[in-house]
């Protein structure tokens, strides 16, 4: 029994480390995919979401926070910094008005950004630390969980009201409309768990099983999103990276919630 318990603790620790790696390295991928996206737009003479001088400052801040988080230097502070940087850059892109997205795509983009910000807040609370030297901030973790709950509400909303999202799921799930409605209910229940703070670890464990399938079969269907729905290739890659980062945050909650 003692040996089985020790193996379980080692497995949980490895999974928690995996979640931390995915989340703390997310800003690197976010910057790379953004640069490739803006290069893709340059051929069509379209401007980036953020004016160029501020874009460099924004990416510099993101890389700085990611570097310190990755090396574990003042990780809580730089996780807060990463959350703030992402919030400011998203707001700047939203009010900039340089690129016009469809409403359904805005929901996909901004809901995932909210979830990533929530993940950074969870990291800033002290969750996911192997050797925790300071008490965990439950208020920061609760706020991060609320952000994840908002993301799940948006996903459930899209399953009901977005033709693009509905078709993406219906093309890859068995059972058609019935299974889609069951997924809608499941996302709603998981959202309530994160919003209320009850059974968070269990909800995170369930979501950590669902998300890899969504990343692989829904987000990974580049032919559907890029060719049929005209989502820019590197914008879709950015969205995939965001879901991977959310997966990292969910693993942290599932193993250290």
HUVEN-V266074 format. One record per residue. N is the residue number from 1. RES is the residue in three letters. PHI is phi as a letter, one per 40 degrees, with the letter a starting at -180 (999 if undefined). Layout:
<<N/RES/PHI> <N/RES/PHI>>
//
This chain:
<<1/UNK/999> <2/UNK/c> <3/UNK/c> <4/UNK/c> <5/UNK/c> <6/UNK/c> <7/UNK/c> <8/UNK/c> <9/UNK/c> <10/UNK/c> <11/UNK/c> <12/UNK/c> <13/UNK/c> <14/UNK/c> <15/UNK/c> <16/UNK/c> <17/UNK/c> <18/UNK/c> <19/UNK/d> <20/UNK/c> <21/UNK/c> <22/UNK/c> <23/UNK/c> <24/UNK/c> <25/UNK/c> <26/UNK/d> <27/UNK/d> <28/UNK/c> <29/UNK/c> <30/UNK/c> <31/UNK/c> <32/UNK/c> <33/UNK/c> <34/UNK/c> <35/UNK/c> <36/UNK/c> <37/UNK/c> <38/UNK/c> <39/UNK/c> <40/UNK/c> <41/UNK/c> <42/UNK/c> <43/UNK/c> <44/UNK/c> <45/UNK/f> <46/UNK/b> <47/UNK/c> <48/UNK/c> <49/UNK/c> <50/UNK/b> <51/UNK/d> <52/UNK/d> <53/UNK/d> <54/UNK/c> <55/UNK/c> <56/UNK/c> <57/UNK/c> <58/UNK/c> <59/UNK/c> <60/UNK/c> <61/UNK/c> <62/UNK/c> <63/UNK/c> <64/UNK/c> <65/UNK/c> <66/UNK/c> <67/UNK/c> <68/UNK/c> <69/UNK/c> <70/UNK/c> <71/UNK/c> <72/UNK/g> <73/UNK/c> <74/UNK/f> <75/UNK/c> <76/UNK/c> <77/UNK/c> <78/UNK/c> <79/UNK/c> <80/UNK/c> <81/UNK/c> <82/UNK/c> <83/UNK/c> <84/UNK/c> <85/UNK/c> <86/UNK/c> <87/UNK/c> <88/UNK/c> <89/UNK/c> <90/UNK/c> <91/UNK/c> <92/UNK/c> <93/UNK/c> <94/UNK/c> <95/UNK/c> <96/UNK/c> <97/UNK/g> <98/UNK/c> <99/UNK/b> <100/UNK/b> <101/UNK/b> <102/UNK/c> <103/UNK/d> <104/UNK/c> <105/UNK/c> <106/UNK/c> <107/UNK/c> <108/UNK/c> <109/UNK/c> <110/UNK/c> <111/UNK/c> <112/UNK/c> <113/UNK/c> <114/UNK/d> <115/UNK/c> <116/UNK/c> <117/UNK/d> <118/UNK/c> <119/UNK/c> <120/UNK/c> <121/UNK/c> <122/UNK/c> <123/UNK/c> <124/UNK/c> <125/UNK/c> <126/UNK/h> <127/UNK/c> <128/UNK/g> <129/UNK/c> <130/UNK/c> <131/UNK/b> <132/UNK/c> <133/UNK/c> <134/UNK/b> <135/UNK/d> <136/UNK/c> <137/UNK/c> <138/UNK/c> <139/UNK/c> <140/UNK/c> <141/UNK/c> <142/UNK/c> <143/UNK/c> <144/UNK/c> <145/UNK/c> <146/UNK/c> <147/UNK/c> <148/UNK/c> <149/UNK/c> <150/UNK/c> <151/UNK/d> <152/UNK/c> <153/UNK/c> <154/UNK/c> <155/UNK/c> <156/UNK/c> <157/UNK/c> <158/UNK/c> <159/UNK/c> <160/UNK/c> <161/UNK/b> <162/UNK/b> <163/UNK/c> <164/UNK/c> <165/UNK/c> <166/UNK/d> <167/UNK/c> <168/UNK/c> <169/UNK/c> <170/UNK/c> <171/UNK/c> <172/UNK/b> <173/UNK/b> <174/UNK/c> <175/UNK/g> <176/UNK/f> <177/UNK/c> <178/UNK/c> <179/UNK/c> <180/UNK/c> <181/UNK/c> <182/UNK/c> <183/UNK/c> <184/UNK/d> <185/UNK/c> <186/UNK/c> <187/UNK/c> <188/UNK/c> <189/UNK/c> <190/UNK/c> <191/UNK/c> <192/UNK/c> <193/UNK/c> <194/UNK/c> <195/UNK/c> <196/UNK/c> <197/UNK/g> <198/UNK/c> <199/UNK/f> <200/UNK/c> <201/UNK/c> <202/UNK/c> <203/UNK/c> <204/UNK/c> <205/UNK/c> <206/UNK/c> <207/UNK/c> <208/UNK/c> <209/UNK/c> <210/UNK/c> <211/UNK/d> <212/UNK/d> <213/UNK/c> <214/UNK/c> <215/UNK/c> <216/UNK/c> <217/UNK/c> <218/UNK/c> <219/UNK/c> <220/UNK/c> <221/UNK/c> <222/UNK/c> <223/UNK/c> <224/UNK/c> <225/UNK/c> <226/UNK/c> <227/UNK/c> <228/UNK/c> <229/UNK/b> <230/UNK/f> <231/UNK/c> <232/UNK/d> <233/UNK/d> <234/UNK/c> <235/UNK/c> <236/UNK/c> <237/UNK/c> <238/UNK/c> <239/UNK/c> <240/UNK/c> <241/UNK/c> <242/UNK/c> <243/UNK/c> <244/UNK/c> <245/UNK/c> <246/UNK/c> <247/UNK/d> <248/UNK/c> <249/UNK/c> <250/UNK/c> <251/UNK/c> <252/UNK/d> <253/UNK/c> <254/UNK/c> <255/UNK/b> <256/UNK/a> <257/UNK/c>>
//
